């Protein structure tokens, strides 16, 4: 017989406090029964002796201190799981939101997950192609990696996320591929955009969606990524799927954590965020990876908007410490009408070197990427010099670099919203761009490889004659 506690000690926003409570655990679920018969669910978020603070999922509107009866359920929140989740849409707390009814679960799991033994982890190898040249060619996403996208408010990160969902595939490997898409704090029109995009492209059948709307309680915003990652781990490590998890927008999640921390009366740290934000984010990001006993994998692409485009803000700053690189969207490129506005110089994938090249993609992938990085970097130097002395006063080499940079942005970085480039097309396009530079400037690629690929690129290049666009 479970004990019931009558009345509440205090109510503060979505939080309620009860005194005299014994034998409960952090994250344990509880059920409130209101005098009207209505039932609400909560989760223990703080324990101080016999005082317990509970966050109410549905909010505390209409609750009074003297009325509710509280019963603790003795277990944390669990998510029912089945392969039938593919093609379904759920809300932030894992409840069906597509009108198709409840799942018939194979099992239920604690949404907080369990830590992967470091000894059991397999090193990430092989890549996931997105059909986007600036990612596949320059900051390749490796299976089992955590690679965030840093964006700014009002930029095209939602369109980029939808395009990655539609086009992502495993490079050079057989195996079932699935996507878990988690949207937190999005507006109704943004949620409709994602649903419509996935349905029209046919991608929805391999996607499990968790949608938390801006009007939903903040507790669901905190639960949403945990539900999504629990579903991903189930598909990957029980059924052998290669799962790509896309989470947007992590800034909304972090702001929900800050709001909850403030409601608890905790001492704030940088920008008002709690001091434990780093470990909180790590508890999500570190659920990516591969393990030796399973053929499946979990790869993460968290998307976050940087307040005021500040990459030193606590959210992108802490994310960068935990993850293995970043893809940065530039407002300058967005202002030029370039989509996707990926700034390749600050973007990097720290695991790229171990998942590309001969045996994974193509032998020239890594040196070609290094050469494109170096050349585009020199383009920025040439542009800075031209702004001082004028472009007419530049040397022929500097003029070649400026032409290369313009074409690189216009043809390599920029592509259509529905354009799915193969890795071969991306690498061949990179070689064609290098024909705009003197051969003596191509010092990041060995002579044998230049002799093998450069003549073919020169024969097919149409840049100098101004023919067509990609």
C-alpha positions in Angstrom: 0.0 0.0 0.0 1.5 3.3 -1.2 1.4 6.2 1.2 -0.5 9.4 0.2 0.5 12.9 1.3 -2.4 15.3 1.7 -1.8 19.0 0.8 1.2 20.9 -0.4 3.7 23.0 1.6 4.1 25.6 -1.2 3.6 26.3 -4.9 6.1 28.3 -7.0 5.5 28.4 -10.7 5.7 24.8 -12.0 7.2 23.6 -8.7 5.5 22.3 -5.6 7.1 21.4 -2.3 6.0 18.8 0.2 7.4 18.4 3.8 7.6 15.2 5.9 8.3 12.9 2.9 10.5 9.9 3.4 11.9 7.2 1.1 11.7 8.9 -2.2 14.4 9.2 -4.9 15.6 11.9 -7.2 13.7 11.8 -10.6 11.0 9.6 -9.1 7.6 10.1 -10.5 4.5 11.1 -8.5 0.8 11.5 -9.1 -1.3 14.3 -7.8 -5.1 13.8 -7.4 -7.0 17.1 -7.3 -10.3 17.5 -5.4 -12.1 17.6 -8.8 -10.7 14.1 -9.6 -8.2 15.5 -12.2 -4.8 13.7 -12.1 -1.5 15.3 -12.8 2.0 13.9 -13.0 5.2 15.3 -11.5 8.9 14.4 -11.1 11.1 14.9 -8.0 13.7 17.5 -8.8 15.2 18.2 -5.4 15.4 16.5 -2.0 16.4 18.4 1.1 16.0 16.1 4.1 12.3 15.4 4.4 11.4 18.3 2.1 10.8 17.3 -1.5 10.4 19.7 -4.5 8.4 18.3 -7.4 8.0 19.7 -10.9 4.4 19.2 -12.3 4.3 18.2 -15.9 0.9 19.9 -16.7 1.7 23.0 -14.6 0.2 24.1 -11.3 -2.7 26.2 -12.6 -5.8 25.4 -10.5 -3.9 23.7 -7.8 -4.3 24.9 -4.2 -2.0 24.1 -1.2 -4.8 22.3 0.8 -6.4 20.2 -1.9 -4.2 17.7 -3.7 -3.3 14.2 -2.6 0.2 13.1 -3.7 1.3 9.5 -4.3 4.9 8.7 -5.1 5.2 5.9 -7.7 8.6 4.4 -6.7 10.2 4.7 -10.2 11.6 7.3 -12.6 9.9 8.2 -15.8 10.1 5.5 -18.4 9.4 5.5 -22.2 7.5 2.7 -23.9 9.6 1.5 -26.8 9.0 -0.5 -30.1 10.2 -0.4 -33.6 6.7 0.9 -34.4 8.1 4.3 -33.2 9.5 4.8 -36.7 7.1 7.0 -38.7 5.4 8.3 -35.5 5.2 11.7 -33.9 5.3 12.2 -30.1 5.2 15.1 -27.8 8.0 16.2 -25.5 7.0 13.7 -22.8 6.9 10.8 -25.3 3.1 10.6 -25.7 1.7 10.0 -29.2 0.9 13.3 -30.9 -0.2 12.0 -34.4 -3.6 10.6 -33.5 -2.6 7.0 -34.3 -3.0 5.8 -30.7 -0.7 4.2 -28.2 2.3 2.0 -29.0 2.4 -1.7 -28.2 5.8 -1.6 -26.5 8.4 -4.3 -26.4 9.8 -2.8 -23.3 10.0 0.4 -21.3 13.3 2.2 -20.3 14.3 4.9 -17.9 14.6 8.1 -20.0 17.7 9.2 -18.1 19.6 6.3 -19.7 22.6 4.5 -18.3 26.2 5.4 -18.8 28.2 3.5 -21.4 31.3 1.8 -20.0 34.2 3.6 -21.7 35.9 0.2 -22.2 32.8 -0.9 -24.2 33.0 2.1 -26.6 34.1 1.5 -30.1 36.1 4.3 -31.9 33.9 6.1 -34.4 34.6 5.1 -38.0 33.0 5.6 -41.4 30.9 8.6 -42.3 27.3 9.6 -42.7 26.8 11.7 -45.9 24.3 14.5 -45.8 24.3 15.5 -49.5 25.7 18.9 -48.5 29.1 19.7 -49.9 30.3 22.0 -47.1 29.7 19.3 -44.6 30.6 16.1 -46.5 33.7 17.6 -48.1 35.1 19.9 -45.3 33.6 18.8 -41.9 32.6 15.2 -42.5 30.1 13.7 -40.0 31.5 10.4 -38.7 29.2 7.6 -37.5 29.0 7.7 -33.6 30.2 11.4 -33.5 28.7 14.5 -31.8 28.8 17.3 -34.3 26.8 20.5 -33.4 25.6 23.2 -35.7 26.0 26.7 -34.3 23.6 29.2 -35.9 22.1 32.6 -35.2 18.5 33.7 -34.7 16.6 34.0 -37.9 19.1 32.0 -40.0 18.3 28.9 -42.1 19.1 26.2 -39.5 15.6 24.7 -39.6 15.8 24.3 -43.3 19.3 22.8 -43.0 18.0 20.4 -40.3 15.2 19.3 -42.5 17.5 18.8 -45.5 19.9 16.6 -43.4 16.9 14.5 -42.3 15.8 14.0 -45.9 19.2 13.3 -47.4 21.4 11.6 -44.7 22.6 8.1 -45.5 25.5 5.8 -44.4 28.5 5.9 -46.7 29.6 2.6 -48.1 27.9 0.4 -45.5 24.9 -1.8 -45.4 22.6 -1.6 -42.4 19.3 -0.1 -41.3 19.4 3.6 -41.0 16.9 5.7 -38.8 16.6 9.2 -37.7 15.3 10.5 -34.4 14.3 14.2 -34.7 13.8 16.2 -31.5 12.4 19.8 -31.6 12.3 21.8 -28.4 10.4 25.1 -27.9 9.4 25.5 -31.5 6.5 27.5 -32.8 3.5 25.8 -34.4 4.4 26.9 -37.9 7.9 25.5 -37.4 6.5 22.2 -36.2 4.2 22.0 -39.2 7.1 22.8 -41.5 9.1 19.8 -40.2 6.2 17.4 -40.4 5.2 18.5 -43.9 8.8 18.4 -45.1 9.3 14.8 -43.9 5.9 13.6 -45.1 6.3 15.1 -48.6 9.8 13.7 -49.1 8.8 10.2 -47.8 11.5 10.5 -45.1 8.9 10.2 -42.3 8.8 6.4 -42.4 12.4 6.2 -41.1 12.0 9.2 -38.7 10.8 9.2 -35.1 9.8 12.8 -34.1 9.5 14.3 -30.7 8.0 17.8 -30.8 7.8 20.2 -27.9 6.0 23.4 -28.7 6.8 26.8 -27.3 3.4 26.7 -25.5 4.1 23.4 -23.8 5.3 23.2 -20.2 9.1 23.7 -19.7 9.3 20.3 -18.0 8.5 18.7 -21.3 11.3 20.7 -22.9 13.7 19.1 -20.4 12.3 15.6 -20.9 12.1 15.9 -24.8 15.8 15.2 -25.6 16.0 12.4 -23.0 13.0 10.7 -24.6 14.5 11.1 -28.0 17.9 9.7 -26.9 16.2 6.8 -25.2 14.4 5.9 -28.4 17.7 6.2 -30.3 19.6 3.9 -27.9 16.8 1.3 -28.1 16.9 1.3 -32.0 20.7 1.3 -32.1 21.8 -1.1 -29.4 18.9 -3.5 -29.4 17.9 -3.6 -33.1 21.2 -2.7 -34.8 20.0 0.6 -36.4 22.5 3.3 -37.3 20.6 6.3 -35.7 21.2 9.9 -36.4 19.7 12.2 -33.7 19.0 15.8 -34.6 18.1 18.1 -31.7 17.0 21.6 -32.3 17.1 24.1 -30.6 19.5 23.3 -27.6 19.3 27.0 -26.6 15.6 26.5 -25.8 16.5 23.5 -23.7 19.1 25.4 -21.8 16.8 28.3 -21.2 14.3 25.8 -19.7 17.0 24.5 -17.4 17.8 28.1 -16.4 14.1 28.8 -15.7 13.7 25.6 -13.6 17.0 26.5 -11.7 15.7 30.0 -10.9 12.4 28.6 -9.7 14.3 26.4 -7.2 16.2 29.4 -5.9 19.6 28.1 -7.0 22.6 30.4 -7.2 23.1 31.4 -10.8 26.4 31.2 -12.7 27.3 32.7 -16.1 24.4 34.6 -17.8 22.1 33.3 -15.1 22.5 29.6 -16.1 23.1 27.1 -13.3 26.6 26.0 -12.5 25.8 22.4 -13.5 24.8 23.3 -17.1 28.1 21.6 -18.3 27.3 18.3 -16.7 23.6 18.5 -17.7 24.6 19.0 -21.4 27.2 16.2 -21.1 24.5 13.8 -19.8 22.8 14.3 -23.2 25.8 14.6 -25.6 27.7 11.6 -24.1 24.8 9.3 -25.0 26.2 9.2 -28.6 28.6 6.6 -29.7 29.2 3.0 -30.7 29.7 0.0 -28.5 31.6 -3.2 -29.3 28.7 -5.6 -28.7 26.3 -3.9 -31.1 26.3 -3.3 -34.8 24.3 -0.1 -34.3 25.4 3.4 -33.5 24.0 6.8 -32.2 25.3 9.9 -34.0 24.2 13.4 -32.7 23.8 16.7 -34.6 22.5 19.2 -31.9 21.6 22.6 -33.3 21.7 25.7 -31.2 21.2 29.4 -31.9 23.9 31.6 -30.4 22.4 34.6 -28.6 23.6 37.8 -30.3 25.7 35.5 -32.6 28.1 35.2 -29.7 30.1 32.0 -29.9 31.5 32.6 -26.4 28.1 32.5 -24.9 27.8 29.7 -22.3 25.7 27.4 -24.4 27.9 27.2 -27.5 31.0 27.5 -25.3 30.1 24.5 -23.1 28.8 22.5 -26.1 32.2 23.0 -27.8 34.0 21.5 -24.9 31.9 18.3 -24.9 31.4 17.6 -28.6 33.9 16.8 -31.4 33.9 19.9 -33.6 31.2 22.2 -34.9 29.6 23.5 -38.0 29.2 27.3 -37.9 26.6 29.2 -39.9 27.7 32.7 -40.9 25.3 35.7 -41.0 27.6 37.3 -43.7 27.0 34.4 -46.1 23.3 34.4 -45.2 23.1 38.1 -46.1 24.6 37.2 -49.5 21.7 34.8 -50.1 24.0 31.7 -49.9 22.3 28.6 -48.6 23.4 26.8 -46.6 25.4 29.7 -45.1 28.2 27.4 -43.7 31.4 29.2 -42.8 34.0 26.6 -43.5 37.0 28.2 -41.7 35.6 28.0 -38.1 33.9 24.7 -38.9 35.7 21.4 -38.2 35.1 17.8 -37.5 37.7 16.4 -35.1 37.0 12.8 -36.1 37.0 13.4 -39.8 40.6 12.2 -40.3 39.7 8.7 -39.0 36.6 8.2 -41.1 37.6 9.4 -44.6 40.1 8.5 -47.2 40.9 5.1 -48.8 38.7 2.4 -47.5 36.1 4.8 -46.3 35.4 7.5 -48.9 38.1 8.3 -51.5 41.8 8.5 -51.3 41.9 12.2 -52.1 39.3 13.3 -49.6 41.6 14.4 -46.8 44.3 16.2 -48.8 41.7 17.9 -51.0 39.8 19.2 -48.0 43.1 20.5 -46.5 43.9 22.3 -49.8 40.5 23.9 -50.0 40.8 25.1 -46.4 44.2 26.6 -47.1 43.1 28.2 -50.3 40.0 29.7 -48.8 42.0 31.0 -45.9 44.3 32.8 -48.3 41.2 34.2 -50.0 40.3 36.0 -46.8 43.9 37.5 -46.7 43.6 38.7 -50.3 40.2 40.3 -49.7 41.6 42.1 -46.6 44.5 43.4 -48.7 42.2 44.4 -51.5 40.1 46.5 -49.1 43.2 48.5 -48.3 45.0 48.9 -51.6 42.2 48.1 -54.1 41.8 44.9 -56.1 43.5 46.4 -59.2 46.8 46.6 -57.3 46.8 43.0 -56.3 49.2 40.5 -57.7 47.9 37.9 -60.2 48.1 35.2 -57.5 46.0 37.3 -55.1 43.5 38.0 -57.8 43.3 34.2 -58.5 42.6 33.6 -54.8 39.8 36.2 -54.8 38.2 34.5 -57.9 38.6 31.1 -56.2 36.9 32.4 -53.0 34.0 33.8 -54.9 33.5 30.6 -56.9 34.0 28.5 -53.8 31.1 30.3 -52.0 28.9 30.3 -55.1 29.4 26.8 -56.3 30.7 24.6 -53.5 29.1 26.1 -50.3 25.9 27.2 -52.0 23.4 24.6 -53.2 19.7 24.2 -53.6 17.5 23.3 -50.6 16.5 20.1 -52.4 19.9 19.4 -54.0 21.4 16.1 -52.8 25.1 15.9 -53.9 26.9 12.6 -53.8 30.3 12.5 -52.2 31.8 11.9 -55.6 30.2 15.1 -57.0 31.4 17.1 -54.0 35.1 15.9 -54.3 35.1 16.4 -58.1 33.7 19.9 -57.6 36.5 20.7 -55.2 39.1 19.6 -57.8 37.5 21.8 -60.5 37.7 24.8 -58.1 41.4 24.2 -57.6 42.0 24.6 -61.3 41.4 28.3 -60.8 44.7 28.5 -58.8 48.3 28.1 -60.1 49.6 24.6 -59.7 52.5 26.0 -57.6 50.0 27.1 -55.0 48.6 23.6 -54.4 51.1 22.6 -51.7 48.9 20.5 -49.5 48.5 17.7 -52.1 51.4 15.4 -53.1 52.6 15.4 -56.7 51.3 11.9 -57.6 47.8 12.8 -56.5 47.9 16.1 -58.4 49.0 14.3 -61.5 46.1 11.8 -61.1 43.2 14.2 -60.4 44.1 17.6 -61.7 44.2 16.9 -65.4 40.8 15.3 -65.3 39.4 18.3 -63.4 41.0 20.7 -65.9 39.4 18.8 -68.8 35.9 19.0 -67.2 36.1 22.5 -65.7 33.8 25.1 -67.0 34.5 27.9 -64.5 36.9 29.8 -66.7 34.5 29.9 -69.6 31.6 30.9 -67.3 29.4 28.0 -68.2 26.4 26.9 -66.0 26.0 26.5 -62.3 25.9 23.4 -60.2 
